[in-house]
Amino acid sequence: MTVNNKSVFPTLYHGAEKIPLNKTSKTMVRSQEDSASIALAMEAAKVAWWKMDLSTGNISYAERETELLGYPSGKLNHCNEFMSLIHPDDRVQVIKAMKNHLDGRTDRYDVEFRILTKSHGYKWFLNSGSVETKDKNGKPLIFTGFIIDITDRKLADELLKSSELRYRRLFESAKDGILILDAETGMIMDANPYLIELLGYTGDQFLEKAIWEIGFFKDIIANKQKFEELQQQEYVRYEDLPLETTRGKKINVEFVSNVYLENHKKVIQCNIRDITLRKKAELAYHQSEEKFRLIMENSADAVFIIDHNGKYLFFNQAVTDMLGYSPEEIKQKSLADFMLKNKRSNFNALFEEVLNKGKIYAEIEMIRKNRNRILTDFYMILLPNGLIYCMFKNITMRRETELLLKQKSRQFKQQNKEYQQLNSQLIQSNLKLISAVGKAEENDSLKTAFLQNMSHEIRTPMNGILGFSDLLKNPHLSGEDQQKYIRIIEQSGRRMLNIINDIVDISKIETGQIDLFIQDTNVNDLLRHLHTFFEPEAELKGLELNCELSLTNEFSRIETDNIKLIQILSNLLKNALKFTETGSISFGYNLRKNMLEFYVKDTGIGIKPEMQEIIFDRFRQVDISIARNYEGAGLGLAISKAFILKLGGKIWMKSELSKGANFYFNIPYRISKSNHVSKKPERLPGGRLQNINILITEDDSTSMLLLKKVLEFEKANLFFASNGQEAFKIARTTPELQIILMDLKMPVMDGYTATQMIKRIKPEITIIAQSACAFSNDQDEAIKSGCDDYIRKPINIEMLLEIIHKNIGKPVTPIGSMISDD
Ligand code: ADP
């Protein structure tokens, strides 16, 4: 280690002369014995002497010093060398202490510092000394002293400090109040923050007082005498002191005092614990325990408290009531003794189980003193304190009632089932009734609507007939007007006739009297005929009427009731014409499998979805208001549907409101047996009725035209009448007349009346009834009225020729084919 002497102690030494310490120092002059004994003492005390020449900074010392620091003797001869071994943190205070003494400010130089020892690192030393020699001016020359190893003491000090610190921390942070009193005076020496806070004081107020001056402690140490008790007894404990803090809060504390010595001084340490909450909890616990005991005592359920050996600690009155034993008798028995003999082992197993699982529940049969059995709900619960809480209730009655209830419930269920059945029957009947009532109401309103409609439908043409008949009475009427009025009367009559026909048809349908007259029918011809028939009306409304035929004539001949087919198609076409203002109407058919599917499509007003099903019911019309624009009785579709069903088909429709309606129906495609392979016969040149005088009586101009054309072709002489009255007139006034084709339904005078009248005056005239009437008995009627024969419209010319031939005895050559307008 190199030390620059001057730089370390520039002001501490001031000369160059080295003074050998052992020679110049008076204090070092000792006898040999003294020196030896001092050396021994010094070694034991780990002390070494030194001397410093302040003029040179050289140090001389007893051998001991270097040994103390562990360095070989001869080392550390200069103060700078010594200084360099001092711990850097301690150097300043060493220099300061030395300077203070050399400058005369202190009597002695005393300083504690650390020196780096040769082999034990830094150790603590006390260096103490004073100026030994001064020059004549008082300037210090020799500075002497000793150095002592204080490492052990320093360590002990540090330990003490840290234990004090630990104690202080405990004291400050303790959650019990701690008070240190001077045992002599009773003055408060210390109090921890918790206590000060608990009592509602500040530290200062507290510390200046004697303990009995603190209001809070007055109850404990009411006076000095009581304090003396604390002083004299080493340990005093008050378990529960009710106190009031300076803030008026009532609390309970536990107070313990201990007397002990601290630095030879008697002190009393008091520990004060706030037990208010604990007290409250204890109180609550006791109260609840009391409540529990009362409940147990008075419980209707039997309660035992037993320990794990089965010893009873408690049982209530209900136990004795339920089992019929006195309390003394019960105490003599174990719980298992109350069980059925053969179930005791089971019970013991349950007892084991509760110790393992914590609780059990079982239904157990027990035996009363009188040997009666009782069924019990039996609970056992392992309590936290290791005891077993045992509770049972007698459920014998309950079980009997339950069984009874179950039995009853089964009976009720059975009854319920029966009631449910009855109920559903009732519901069914109700539903039927409701729907019947609904239907009746609906029928009622429909009937009202129907009657209103009928009244309107009949009165309108009636009005026309009666009104214009009246006008016809005017003798000054022009011929043109007369014709016009007659035409109106005819139209009105025909309209009425249609209604009446519909009503007759519907009543026949209602009474199941529809009969079919299956004949060979050329569907193409039938459709063409209808086209011809309805075209004028379509033209009048500016509508296009298209007839679409998908089979050749050969394959369009089928067996069906052609009158019904015409009636169905006519109804549909009439509706199409009625409900269409612009656009077109197309009708026709297609062969689909073994059915002929007919259609009538229009571009008219269409039908809203909700009405599309019900318009097929009788009297149902989309618009039933009085102010409606369309005539009709609401029967056409119902009649058509009934006919179609009878023919073996069905009817349906598709429509979009305002865009039009498409009606479809089908009938079986039964190809005509007699003709389907034969080719359409060639038309013969006609003329087969030459010179035969025939009167055609027909109110319908189209039918009239058709007959006219056919019969003209056969070169017959023709007369025409548009009603029965005219026919009668012509018959009466035309002697050459041989045959009358008599339409049965006509205005002014019908065919039946006219026939009767004609036959009365001209029985020789052959009258052949021609009718489109669907009544099965109109043929009979016609014959009854005097007709010689009957032919159904549309007229089959071959059949007609046959009838004529039969009646006038003149054969005619058959020409086949139905009436056709082409
Ligand atoms: P009617 O035509 O005499 O009223 P229907 O039974 O023929 O009786 O028709 C019933 C109702 O169906 C009609 O009143 C009408 O409201 C509706 N209807 C039938 N055909 C058509 C159609 N082509 N377009 C629109 N509505 C129609």
Boltz pocket constraint, residues with backbone or C-beta under 6 A from the ligand:
constraints:
  - pocket:
      binder: B
      contacts: [[A, 571], [A, 572], [A, 575], [A, 576], [A, 579], [A, 602], [A, 604], [A, 605], [A, 606], [A, 607], [A, 615], [A, 617], [A, 620], [A, 621], [A, 622], [A, 623], [A, 631], [A, 632], [A, 633], [A, 634], [A, 635], [A, 636], [A, 637], [A, 638], [A, 660], [A, 661]]
      max_distance: 6.0
